[in-house]
Amino acid sequence: MMIYLLTMVLFGVGIYGVLRQRNLIKMILGIIIAEHAVLLFFILVGYRLNGRAPILSPDAPITNMVDPLPQALVLTAIVIGLGTTALLIALAMRLYGKYGTYDIAKIRELRG
Amino acid sequence: MNQSAFLIPWFVVVPLAAAFVNSLIGGRIRGLPALLACLTTFSLLGLSLVATQFVRINTTLVYHVGGWKPPIGIAMVLDGFTVFMLVTVNLVAFAIAVYATDYMERYTSKAMFYSLLLLMLSGMNGVIVAGDLFNLFVFLEIAAVASYALVAFGTERHELEAAFKYAVMGTVGSLFILLGIVFLYSVTSTLNMADMSLMLAGQRDHNLILMVSVLFLMGFGLKAALVPFHAWLPDAHPSAPAPISAMLSGVLIKTLGVYALCRIFYNVIGFTPMLSAILMFLGTLSMVVGVLLAMGQRDLKRLLAYSSISQVGYVFLGIGLGTPLGIVGGVFHLFNHSVSKSLLFLNSGAVEYATGTRDLKVLGGLREKMPITGATSFLASMSIAGIPPFGGFWSKLLIIIAAVQAGYLGYALWAVIVSVLTLALFVTVFKDVFLGEPQHVWQGVKEVPGRMQVSMIVLALLSMVSGLLLLPDVKEAFLRPATAIFLEGTHYAQVILGDI
């Protein structure tokens, strides 16, 4: 149980980073942390205690395998996260080129 | 599997392939990207109109990807609501692709632009046809990432800032959605939406469903710009090039937000009175806050973006009521708003194209210089403001009647008040931009090029006659199957799995 809660704590750390940090790069890091917390949680959902790799072979009994589906999905989600992170970093770099700073408080010409 | 189900994957494959070809060779051959985008969106519009023929009430087509049958394989589903959304999205996309052929002449790297536009379109079509929760997430991310890049397309200070804000908020929203999907997977051990709905009906772990509902409400609420989560929209939508603003406000927030939310809450988790109360409250809040914030704006596109928040509120109010009439009203308003708000954004793009500004205080007296833009803008404003006989009037009327019938007089009253405020808002906007003395500065202004005019005229005609969709015969073919999906609720599962 503890380990599930720890991933949620990690998620909270990431969201805190997104909300409270003023540096663009640190905000992006917050997103990465939160995303990996979700992915870790997903892997844990598929894990069985003392489970083995889900490989079918004639001599091994089909018991106590970990669930392979979350692993496949997490791979997909990692790729999506890579794309999003790359885009965010590219945007942050272009913003640095325009404003000369990564400080979000100084890049506030638009107001929601 | 029904033979006509082979139609379904084309909605995703065609724009994806066109985006690929475009980014590969589009930059080398002049005019190819625009032509390819127009042909693709036109064929998608044709396909979605063909698809309306296959779907009546209680007929659903399911495509099994790779021949694996659900619940193991991936399913793509074509039912009434799907077809309705496909027609709406591809119709707007076609008008925008035609418009962009002239508008984007002033930008560089058109091949990139059309590639991103087609990627966004394929993501949206994918979200609409997905019968599987993880696929829905993947397609949602494709559409969202393409839209972040498109908002930043101008790469000026404001565009980059808005895009960064939008990308951060959008990514956090997606994380909440993914977390919700993980929780659902942990109790049901399946990702197929139909199968998941059956599993959830078997075991009601209320706390978990409550938590998942909150996560989805936050995630999809962010995508749909419901009011507590709306802060990114008024920055992001005006910063994009005009055709993209039209696409974002017209269909993207509705596909990723409204459609996905409704699909999951109505067909997978099951609709509850509590959810109805939350959706109606948030919808009304969005309606009121959106229109009040729009009042004070000087920037034409920013004003339209705030008005989008307000109009999406109407859709949520109608759908949240949960009565057949309310749902018809909500779904119909979704269509009307897609057409007329896209048109207004295209108009604002035309004004900016001709004059170089979109500041309401500076503009004025453009009616004689730009007759087509002025006339179409008038029609769209009247449709959004809800003047009979335009489509927007009928959908708002249905929502208000439904609210009164269900006994929510307070919400009905707010809907009427917001409608009056919207009318006042758009009359002011029209007066500021098109009426008044033709100012000296705008003497040299010319009407925009032909293809921009054509696409605006087509959308204006549609917003004028869309009230005809309520005629009995037409309603049976288009609106009724869409609302039937809401009303069948979690019976959805039997329909999908029974088709095996």
Chai-1 contact restraints between the chains, C-beta under 6 A:
chainA,res_idxA,chainB,res_idxB,connection_type,confidence,min_distance_angstrom,max_distance_angstrom,comment,restraint_id
A,I31,B,T171,contact,1.0,0.0,6.0,A-B,restraint_1
A,A34,B,L175,contact,1.0,0.0,6.0,A-B,restraint_2
A,E35,B,L175,contact,1.0,0.0,6.0,A-B,restraint_3
A,V38,B,L175,contact,1.0,0.0,6.0,A-B,restraint_4
A,V38,B,L178,contact,1.0,0.0,6.0,A-B,restraint_5
A,V38,B,L179,contact,1.0,0.0,6.0,A-B,restraint_6
A,F41,B,V182,contact,1.0,0.0,6.0,A-B,restraint_7
A,F42,B,V182,contact,1.0,0.0,6.0,A-B,restraint_8
A,V45,B,S186,contact,1.0,0.0,6.0,A-B,restraint_9
A,L73,B,F134,contact,1.0,0.0,6.0,A-B,restraint_10
A,I80,B,E141,contact,1.0,0.0,6.0,A-B,restraint_11
A,G83,B,V145,contact,1.0,0.0,6.0,A-B,restraint_12
A,T84,B,V145,contact,1.0,0.0,6.0,A-B,restraint_13
A,T84,B,T171,contact,1.0,0.0,6.0,A-B,restraint_14
A,L87,B,Y148,contact,1.0,0.0,6.0,A-B,restraint_15
A,L88,B,A167,contact,1.0,0.0,6.0,A-B,restraint_16
A,L91,B,L160,contact,1.0,0.0,6.0,A-B,restraint_17
A,L91,B,A163,contact,1.0,0.0,6.0,A-B,restraint_18
A,L91,B,F164,contact,1.0,0.0,6.0,A-B,restraint_19
A,R94,B,L160,contact,1.0,0.0,6.0,A-B,restraint_20
A,L95,B,L160,contact,1.0,0.0,6.0,A-B,restraint_21
A,K98,B,R157,contact,1.0,0.0,6.0,A-B,restraint_22
A,I107,B,E161,contact,1.0,0.0,6.0,A-B,restraint_23
A,L110,B,H158,contact,1.0,0.0,6.0,A-B,restraint_24
A,L110,B,E161,contact,1.0,0.0,6.0,A-B,restraint_25
A,L110,B,A162,contact,1.0,0.0,6.0,A-B,restraint_26
A,L110,B,D235,contact,1.0,0.0,6.0,A-B,restraint_27
A,G112,B,A231,contact,1.0,0.0,6.0,A-B,restraint_28
A,G112,B,P234,contact,1.0,0.0,6.0,A-B,restraint_29
A,G112,B,D235,contact,1.0,0.0,6.0,A-B,restraint_30
